Amino acid sequence: MPCSPPKCGGRRCTPLGIISSNPFNVRGESRMSKFIKPSLLAAAAALSLATSGAHAVSFNFYQSKNLNNLVDTNSAVVKVNSGGIGLALSAVSNSSGAKVAQRWDGIGVDTGLLDAGDLNSGVLGSDTLLLTFNQTVSLGSIGFSSWDKGLFGVGADKVSITTGGKTYNLSLNDGKSPLTTFSLGSLGLQGTSFLIQAQGASSSFRLANLNVTAVPEAGTAAMLGLGLLGVAVVARRQSRKA
């Protein structure tokens, strides 16, 4: 009766030696996958963290239907949170008693007696709002209420945004009522703090809304890079052994 060829550790053997091998272990997984899987899992975890951190959120200060907020509420700091991103707004002005003014049509600055609470500019100086986020964000758009387009550009409201030592000037937008929105994505404005300052001879408006996107931390990007690098190194070593 013929005998079946002897088996050596899952490989068929003959008197001349091994003639074939099984590239799979007892669970049906390739040996290479045992090494690549941990690296893939690390890369996937880092990618998940990166994508979860890069979410867009909106801050809306314009509430036309809120009849309980018709007059300004003045505060040293206004703190809000949207989608896990925290924002603190404070007033910057030549007046030591400047406060953040908030009512139904948005956020402004109140410097004292007879101040309408808007973001104003003129002979007495320019009102400024300091926006401080709890993490690095990219500023996608910004909207203002009571924005005046002016007549052929004369007397138009103007505003500047400063972050990271760079200042960007905005003016002559569509002037649509009641809100005017500037798209800022192409400017690449990123940081944790932004100065919003009224400019020109007679600007007067309020901050109505913001759209920002969280920027993933450098550590998360590094984790992703290391995970992918590990996959490449292991795959290359295994291909050489094969």
C-alpha positions as CSV (number, residue, x, y, z in Angstrom):
1,M,0.0,0.0,0.0
2,P,1.5,3.4,-1.0
3,C,2.5,5.8,1.7
4,S,1.7,9.5,1.7
5,P,4.7,11.8,1.6
6,P,6.0,12.8,5.1
7,K,5.1,16.3,6.3
8,C,7.5,18.6,7.9
9,G,6.0,21.5,9.8
10,G,3.1,21.9,7.4
11,R,5.4,21.5,4.3
12,R,5.6,18.5,2.0
13,C,9.0,16.7,2.1
14,T,10.6,14.2,-0.1
15,P,14.0,12.4,0.1
16,L,15.3,15.3,-2.0
17,G,14.1,17.9,0.4
18,I,11.3,20.4,0.6
19,I,9.5,20.9,-2.7
20,S,6.7,23.3,-1.7
21,S,5.6,25.4,1.3
22,N,2.4,26.6,2.7
23,P,2.5,30.5,3.0
24,F,-0.4,30.4,5.4
25,N,-0.4,29.6,9.1
26,V,-3.1,27.4,10.8
27,R,-5.5,30.4,10.9
28,G,-5.2,31.0,7.2
29,E,-3.3,34.3,7.6
30,S,-0.1,35.1,5.8
31,R,3.0,35.4,7.8
32,M,3.5,38.9,6.5
33,S,0.1,40.0,7.8
34,K,1.2,39.2,11.4
35,F,3.8,41.9,11.1
36,I,1.9,44.4,9.0
37,K,-1.4,44.4,11.0
38,P,0.0,46.2,14.1
39,S,1.4,49.0,11.9
40,L,-1.8,49.2,9.9
41,L,-3.8,49.5,13.2
42,A,-1.4,52.3,14.4
43,A,-1.8,54.2,11.1
44,A,-5.6,53.8,11.2
45,A,-5.8,55.0,14.7
46,A,-3.7,58.1,13.9
47,L,-5.7,58.7,10.7
48,S,-8.9,58.5,12.8
49,L,-7.6,61.1,15.3
50,A,-6.5,63.4,12.5
51,T,-9.8,63.3,10.6
52,S,-11.8,63.6,13.8
53,G,-9.8,66.7,14.8
54,A,-10.3,68.4,11.4
55,H,-14.0,69.1,11.7
56,A,-15.8,72.4,10.8
57,V,-18.0,74.3,13.3
58,S,-20.0,77.5,13.3
59,F,-20.4,80.2,15.9
60,N,-23.6,82.2,15.3
61,F,-24.1,85.5,17.2
62,Y,-26.9,86.8,15.0
63,Q,-30.3,85.9,16.5
64,S,-33.0,88.0,14.8
65,K,-35.8,86.1,16.5
66,N,-34.5,86.5,20.0
67,L,-36.8,89.2,21.4
68,N,-35.3,88.8,24.9
69,N,-32.0,90.2,23.7
70,L,-32.9,93.6,22.3
71,V,-30.4,95.6,24.4
72,D,-26.7,95.0,24.9
73,T,-25.4,92.8,27.6
74,N,-21.8,93.9,28.5
75,S,-19.2,91.5,29.7
76,A,-15.4,91.6,30.2
77,V,-15.3,88.2,28.4
78,V,-17.8,86.2,26.4
79,K,-17.2,82.4,26.3
80,V,-18.9,80.1,23.9
81,N,-18.4,76.5,22.7
82,S,-19.3,74.8,19.5
83,G,-18.5,71.3,18.5
84,G,-15.9,71.0,21.2
85,I,-14.1,74.1,20.1
86,G,-14.0,76.8,22.8
87,L,-13.9,80.6,22.0
88,A,-13.4,83.5,24.3
89,L,-14.2,87.1,23.0
90,S,-12.7,90.1,24.8
91,A,-12.6,93.8,23.9
92,V,-9.4,95.7,23.0
93,S,-9.8,99.5,23.0
94,N,-8.2,102.8,24.0
95,S,-10.8,102.9,26.7
96,S,-9.8,101.1,29.9
97,G,-13.5,100.2,30.6
98,A,-14.2,98.6,27.3
99,K,-16.6,95.6,27.4
100,V,-17.8,93.1,24.9
101,A,-21.3,94.1,23.9
102,Q,-23.8,91.3,22.9
103,R,-27.3,91.6,21.6
104,W,-29.6,90.0,19.0
105,D,-27.6,91.4,16.0
106,G,-24.2,90.3,17.1
107,I,-21.1,91.1,19.0
108,G,-19.5,94.6,19.4
109,V,-17.5,96.7,21.8
110,D,-18.9,99.2,24.3
111,T,-16.4,101.8,25.4
112,G,-18.6,103.8,27.7
113,L,-21.1,106.6,27.6
114,L,-23.1,107.1,24.4
115,D,-21.4,104.2,22.7
116,A,-23.8,102.2,20.5
117,G,-21.9,99.0,21.2
118,D,-20.8,98.4,17.6
119,L,-17.3,97.8,16.2
120,N,-16.6,101.5,15.4
121,S,-13.7,103.4,13.9
122,G,-13.1,107.1,13.7
123,V,-11.2,110.0,15.1
124,L,-11.3,108.6,18.6
125,G,-9.7,105.3,17.5
126,S,-10.8,101.8,16.4
127,D,-12.6,99.1,18.4
128,T,-11.1,95.7,18.3
129,L,-12.3,92.2,19.3
130,L,-9.8,89.6,20.4
131,L,-10.9,86.0,19.5
132,T,-9.1,83.3,21.5
133,F,-9.7,79.7,20.7
134,N,-8.8,76.7,22.9
135,Q,-7.0,75.0,19.9
136,T,-5.5,75.9,16.6
137,V,-8.2,76.6,14.0
138,S,-8.4,77.7,10.3
139,L,-10.8,80.6,9.8
140,G,-13.1,79.7,6.9
141,S,-15.5,82.6,6.8
142,I,-16.6,85.6,8.9
143,G,-19.9,87.5,8.8
144,F,-21.0,91.0,9.9
145,S,-24.3,92.7,10.5
146,S,-25.1,96.3,9.8
147,W,-22.3,96.3,7.2
148,D,-22.4,99.4,5.0
149,K,-21.3,99.0,1.4
150,G,-21.1,102.7,0.9
151,L,-21.7,104.7,-2.3
152,F,-19.4,103.6,-5.1
153,G,-17.0,102.4,-2.4
154,V,-17.0,105.8,-0.5
155,G,-17.9,105.5,3.1
156,A,-17.8,101.7,3.0
157,D,-17.2,99.7,6.2
158,K,-13.8,98.2,6.6
159,V,-12.3,95.6,8.9
160,S,-8.9,94.0,9.4
161,I,-8.1,90.5,10.7
162,T,-4.7,89.9,12.3
163,T,-3.2,86.6,13.2
164,G,0.4,85.3,13.4
165,G,1.8,88.7,12.8
166,K,0.0,89.1,9.5
167,T,-2.9,91.5,8.8
168,Y,-5.6,91.1,6.1
169,N,-8.0,93.9,5.2
170,L,-11.6,93.3,4.1
171,S,-14.0,95.8,2.4
172,L,-16.4,96.3,-0.5
173,N,-18.2,93.0,-0.1
174,D,-21.7,92.5,-1.5
175,G,-23.2,94.6,1.3
176,K,-26.3,92.4,1.4
177,S,-28.7,93.0,4.2
178,P,-28.9,91.9,7.0
179,L,-25.6,90.0,6.9
180,T,-22.4,90.3,4.9
181,T,-20.1,87.3,4.8
182,F,-16.5,87.1,3.7
183,S,-15.1,83.7,2.5
184,L,-11.5,83.4,3.9
185,G,-10.5,79.8,3.0
186,S,-8.1,80.9,0.3
187,L,-6.2,83.1,2.8
188,G,-5.1,80.2,5.0
189,L,-5.7,82.1,8.3
190,Q,-4.7,79.7,11.1
191,G,-4.0,80.3,14.7
192,T,-5.4,80.3,18.2
193,S,-6.0,84.1,18.4
194,F,-7.4,86.6,15.9
195,L,-7.8,90.4,16.2
196,I,-10.9,91.8,14.5
197,Q,-10.5,95.6,14.1
198,A,-12.8,98.2,12.6
199,Q,-10.9,100.3,10.0
200,G,-11.6,103.5,8.0
201,A,-13.1,106.9,8.9
202,S,-16.6,105.8,10.0
203,S,-17.0,102.1,10.1
204,S,-19.8,100.6,12.3
205,F,-20.8,97.0,12.4
206,R,-21.1,93.8,14.5
207,L,-19.6,90.4,14.4
208,A,-22.4,88.1,13.3
209,N,-20.9,84.6,12.7
210,L,-17.8,82.6,12.3
211,N,-16.9,79.3,10.5
212,V,-13.7,77.6,11.6
213,T,-12.1,74.2,11.2
214,A,-10.0,72.6,13.8
215,V,-6.4,72.0,12.7
216,P,-5.0,68.6,13.8
217,E,-2.1,68.8,16.2
218,A,1.5,68.1,15.0
219,G,1.7,65.0,17.3
220,T,-1.3,63.4,15.5
221,A,0.3,63.9,12.1
222,A,3.5,62.4,13.4
223,M,1.7,59.3,14.6
224,L,0.1,58.8,11.2
225,G,3.5,59.2,9.5
226,L,5.2,56.7,11.8
227,G,2.4,54.2,11.3
228,L,2.6,54.4,7.5
229,L,6.4,54.2,7.7
230,G,6.2,51.0,9.8
231,V,3.9,49.4,7.2
232,A,6.4,50.3,4.4
233,V,9.4,49.0,6.3
234,V,7.8,45.7,7.3
235,A,6.5,45.1,3.8
236,R,9.9,45.7,2.3
237,R,11.6,43.3,4.6
238,Q,9.1,40.6,4.0
239,S,9.3,41.0,0.3
240,R,13.1,40.5,0.5
241,K,12.8,37.3,2.5
242,A,10.3,36.0,-0.1
